[in-house]
């Protein structure tokens, strides 16, 4: 007995997913000169304020938030490490 197709055509297989790519690759990205602490804090606070209302259902909004916040956090950590002599 043959089962009829309910929806017409069969769905096409999805395209193969690209391999994950990290936001930061330490072998490629080198830190810039450290900023003054107040400037690094301002960058971090501005990034947080920019993305506090990001739509969690939007991949694009989350992508931009992740990249911006990653940059702000790395800038802040690099500045604090430099000030502490690490």
N, CA, C and O of each residue as an XYZ file, in Angstrom:
344
protein
N       0.837     -1.169      0.000
C       0.000      0.000      0.000
C       0.892      1.246      0.000
O       1.865      1.333      0.749
N       0.546      2.179     -0.834
C       1.343      3.402     -0.957
C       0.720      4.503     -0.102
O      -0.491      4.724     -0.127
N       1.592      5.195      0.664
C       1.121      6.275      1.529
C       1.193      7.581      0.735
O       2.250      7.927      0.207
N       0.086      8.301      0.649
C       0.115      9.552     -0.118
C       0.929     10.623      0.598
O       0.983     10.670      1.827
N       1.552     11.470     -0.191
C       2.300     12.594      0.381
C       1.314     13.676      0.787
O       0.428     14.057      0.021
N       1.485     14.149      1.980
C       0.559     15.144      2.495
C       0.927     16.540      2.011
O       0.041     17.343      1.721
N       2.195     16.836      1.920
C       2.622     18.198      1.614
C       3.167     18.363      0.203
O       3.739     19.410     -0.100
N       3.019     17.409     -0.640
C       3.507     17.562     -2.009
C       4.934     17.084     -2.133
O       5.197     15.883     -2.083
N       5.861     18.018     -2.294
C       7.259     17.646     -2.517
C       7.990     17.356     -1.208
O       7.630     17.842     -0.136
N       9.010     16.557     -1.348
C       9.871     16.284     -0.197
C      10.787     17.479      0.027
O      11.206     18.128     -0.931
N      11.095     17.771      1.270
C      12.004     18.899      1.514
C      13.409     18.573      1.031
O      13.867     17.434      1.122
N      14.083     19.599      0.516
C      15.454     19.433      0.056
C      16.378     19.363      1.271
O      16.135     20.026      2.279
N      17.422     18.571      1.175
C      18.350     18.506      2.311
C      19.004     19.877      2.509
O      19.250     20.607      1.549
N      19.272     20.201      3.744
C      19.879     21.488      4.078
C      21.322     21.528      3.589
O      21.994     20.500      3.507
N      21.776     22.711      3.271
C      23.162     22.881      2.849
C      24.073     22.541      4.025
O      23.711     22.774      5.178
N      25.233     22.000      3.742
C      26.138     21.654      4.857
C      26.516     22.909      5.634
O      26.785     23.961      5.053
N      26.531     22.781      6.936
C      26.853     23.915      7.808
C      28.347     24.207      7.744
O      29.171     23.300      7.636
N      28.671     25.479      7.812
C      30.076     25.869      7.846
C      30.660     25.511      9.209
O      29.943     25.517     10.209
N      31.930     25.207      9.258
C      32.526     24.903     10.560
C      32.505     26.144     11.436
O      32.606     27.260     10.925
N      32.375     25.971     12.744
C      32.344     27.141     13.624
C      33.656     27.911     13.550
O      34.736     27.334     13.420
N      33.530     29.225     13.638
C      34.700     30.083     13.578
C      34.713     30.965     14.826
O      33.732     31.659     15.094
N      35.791     30.952     15.584
C      35.809     31.739     16.825
C      35.817     33.238     16.537
O      36.264     33.682     15.480
N      35.310     34.009     17.509
C      35.340     35.465     17.379
C      36.764     35.988     17.462
O      37.091     37.006     16.851
N      37.607     35.299     18.211
C      38.959     35.781     18.452
C      39.943     34.639     18.229
O      39.797     33.558     18.800
N      40.933     34.889     17.403
C      41.989     33.911     17.164
C      43.304     34.548     17.604
O      43.822     35.426     16.914
N      43.855     34.119     18.742
C      45.067     34.771     19.259
C      46.264     34.660     18.329
O      47.204     35.445     18.458
N      46.265     33.714     17.399
C      47.391     33.605     16.476
C      47.314     34.665     15.382
O      48.318     34.967     14.736
N      46.129     35.227     15.173
C      45.943     36.226     14.115
C      45.768     37.628     14.691
O      46.358     38.589     14.196
N      44.957     37.738     15.738
C      44.641     39.042     16.317
C      45.620     39.375     17.429
O      45.743     38.643     18.411
N      46.302     40.473     17.259
C      47.214     40.915     18.309
C      46.598     42.127     18.997
O      45.978     42.953     18.328
N      46.750     42.258     20.302
C      46.149     43.391     20.993
C      46.830     44.697     20.611
O      48.040     44.754     20.392
N      46.020     45.736     20.539
C      46.561     47.070     20.266
C      47.201     47.604     21.542
O      47.182     46.951     22.585
N      47.753     48.770     21.441
C      48.331     49.404     22.632
C      47.217     49.632     23.647
O      46.101     49.987     23.264
N      47.496     49.437     24.919
C      46.449     49.609     25.920
C      45.971     51.053     25.995
O      46.750     51.994     25.843
N      44.682     51.204     26.230
C      44.067     52.525     26.386
C      44.118     52.930     27.845
O      44.378     52.095     28.710
N      43.873     54.205     28.132
C      43.688     54.588     29.538
C      42.464     53.857     30.100
O      41.519     53.568     29.366
N      42.483     53.566     31.385
C      41.421     52.778     32.000
C      40.052     53.425     31.827
O      39.071     52.728     31.567
N      39.969     54.753     31.967
C      38.662     55.399     31.823
C      38.111     55.263     30.403
O      36.899     55.152     30.218
N      38.989     55.270     29.405
C      38.538     55.087     28.020
C      38.051     53.656     27.787
O      37.036     53.445     27.124
N      38.774     52.674     28.330
C      38.363     51.276     28.177
C      37.033     51.014     28.877
O      36.189     50.283     28.361
N      36.849     51.613     30.053
C      35.563     51.476     30.754
C      34.431     52.130     29.970
O      33.325     51.592     29.916
N      34.697     53.283     29.361
C      33.671     53.960     28.570
C      33.276     53.119     27.363
O      32.094     53.039     27.028
N      34.249     52.489     26.705
C      33.963     51.619     25.564
C      33.089     50.446     26.006
O      32.122     50.099     25.328
N      33.427     49.839     27.138
C      32.645     48.706     27.643
C      31.229     49.131     28.018
O      30.262     48.443     27.690
N      31.108     50.262     28.703
C      29.769     50.742     29.097
C      28.933     51.114     27.882
O      27.736     50.830     27.841
N      29.558     51.748     26.890
C      28.829     52.107     25.674
C      28.343     50.869     24.930
O      27.224     50.848     24.418
N      29.183     49.837     24.871
C      28.786     48.597     24.195
C      27.625     47.934     24.923
O      26.687     47.449     24.291
N      27.688     47.912     26.244
C      26.575     47.351     27.022
C      25.293     48.137     26.788
O      24.228     47.546     26.608
N      25.384     49.457     26.789
C      24.194     50.290     26.578
C      23.632     50.112     25.174
O      22.416     50.103     24.986
N      24.522     49.969     24.181
C      24.082     49.798     22.795
C      23.274     48.525     22.601
O      22.330     48.501     21.811
N      23.639     47.467     23.317
C      23.049     46.154     23.040
C      22.127     45.650     24.147
O      21.702     44.495     24.111
N      21.815     46.479     25.116
C      20.962     46.004     26.205
C      19.558     45.658     25.725
O      18.890     44.825     26.339
N      19.102     46.269     24.656
C      17.765     45.975     24.147
C      17.785     45.101     22.906
O      16.814     45.083     22.150
N      18.876     44.372     22.682
C      18.974     43.542     21.480
C      17.908     42.445     21.496
O      17.603     41.867     22.539
N      17.357     42.177     20.329
C      16.330     41.152     20.176
C      16.991     39.775     20.213
O      17.779     39.445     19.326
N      16.681     38.972     21.224
C      17.322     37.662     21.351
C      16.860     36.685     20.279
O      17.439     35.608     20.133
N      15.832     37.046     19.533
C      15.337     36.181     18.465
C      15.948     36.543     17.114
O      15.648     35.910     16.102
N      16.798     37.554     17.100
C      17.432     37.989     15.860
C      18.885     37.547     15.851
O      19.685     37.979     16.681
N      19.214     36.686     14.906
C      20.604     36.222     14.811
C      21.546     37.373     14.490
O      22.661     37.434     15.008
N      21.100     38.273     13.645
C      21.954     39.389     13.252
C      22.227     40.294     14.445
O      23.369     40.700     14.665
N      21.188     40.615     15.221
C      21.370     41.476     16.395
C      22.312     40.820     17.399
O      23.167     41.492     17.976
N      22.164     39.527     17.609
C      23.033     38.838     18.565
C      24.458     38.717     18.046
O      25.412     38.768     18.823
N      24.603     38.558     16.746
C      25.944     38.503     16.161
C      26.671     39.827     16.398
O      27.812     39.843     16.861
N      25.996     40.947     16.075
C      26.627     42.250     16.270
C      26.899     42.519     17.745
O      27.937     43.085     18.087
N      25.985     42.123     18.615
C      26.201     42.312     20.052
C      27.402     41.496     20.520
O      28.230     41.991     21.283
N      27.498     40.254     20.068
C      28.611     39.393     20.490
C      29.950     39.955     20.047
O      30.906     39.964     20.823
N      30.029     40.418     18.822
C      31.297     40.954     18.314
C      31.664     42.242     19.038
O      32.813     42.428     19.440
N      30.687     43.133     19.205
C      30.946     44.410     19.869
C      31.336     44.203     21.330
O      32.287     44.821     21.808
N      30.615     43.347     22.038
C      30.922     43.100     23.450
C      32.248     42.350     23.623
O      32.977     42.586     24.587
N      32.553     41.456     22.694
C      33.845     40.761     22.740
C      34.984     41.770     22.608
O      35.968     41.710     23.346
N      34.843     42.686     21.673
C      35.875     43.709     21.481
C      36.010     44.579     22.728
O      37.123     44.857     23.176
N      34.884     45.005     23.287
C      34.925     45.867     24.471
C      35.555     45.148     25.662
O      36.360     45.733     26.386
N      35.193     43.887     25.866
C      35.743     43.138     26.997
C      37.229     42.878     26.821
O      37.991     43.002     27.780
N      37.654     42.522     25.625
C      39.079     42.282     25.392
C      39.891     43.568     25.575
O      41.005     43.535     26.096
N      39.324     44.698     25.144
C      39.995     45.985     25.342
C      40.147     46.276     26.825
O      41.211     46.700     27.277
N      39.079     46.047     27.580
C      39.113     46.307     29.020
C      40.105     45.380     29.731
O      40.888     45.834     30.565
N      40.074     44.117     29.413
C      40.992     43.153     30.057
C      42.440     43.474     29.701
O      43.318     43.411     30.561
N      42.692     43.817     28.442
C      44.055     44.155     28.026
C      44.556     45.389     28.785
O      45.717     45.440     29.192
N      43.679     46.383     28.974
C      44.060     47.594     29.709
C      44.343     47.287     31.173
O      45.341     47.751     31.725
N      43.473     46.509     31.803
C      43.666     46.168     33.225
C      44.931     45.322     33.394
O      45.697     45.543     34.332
N      45.158     44.361     32.499
C      46.369     43.544     32.587
C      47.620     44.416     32.450
O      48.609     44.212     33.153
N      47.566     45.375     31.550
C      48.727     46.261     31.348
C      48.982     47.111     32.593
O      50.131     47.317     32.986
N      47.898     47.607     33.216
C      48.061     48.428     34.416
C      48.568     47.619     35.600
O      49.261     48.151     36.466
N      48.223     46.328     35.641
C      48.677     45.482     36.745
C      50.041     44.868     36.464
O      50.612     44.201     37.327
N      50.563     45.086     35.267
C      51.870     44.583     34.923
C      51.882     43.110     34.537
O      52.925     42.460     34.612
N      50.734     42.578     34.123
C      50.673     41.149     33.751
C      51.101     40.925     32.330
O      51.108     39.787     31.860
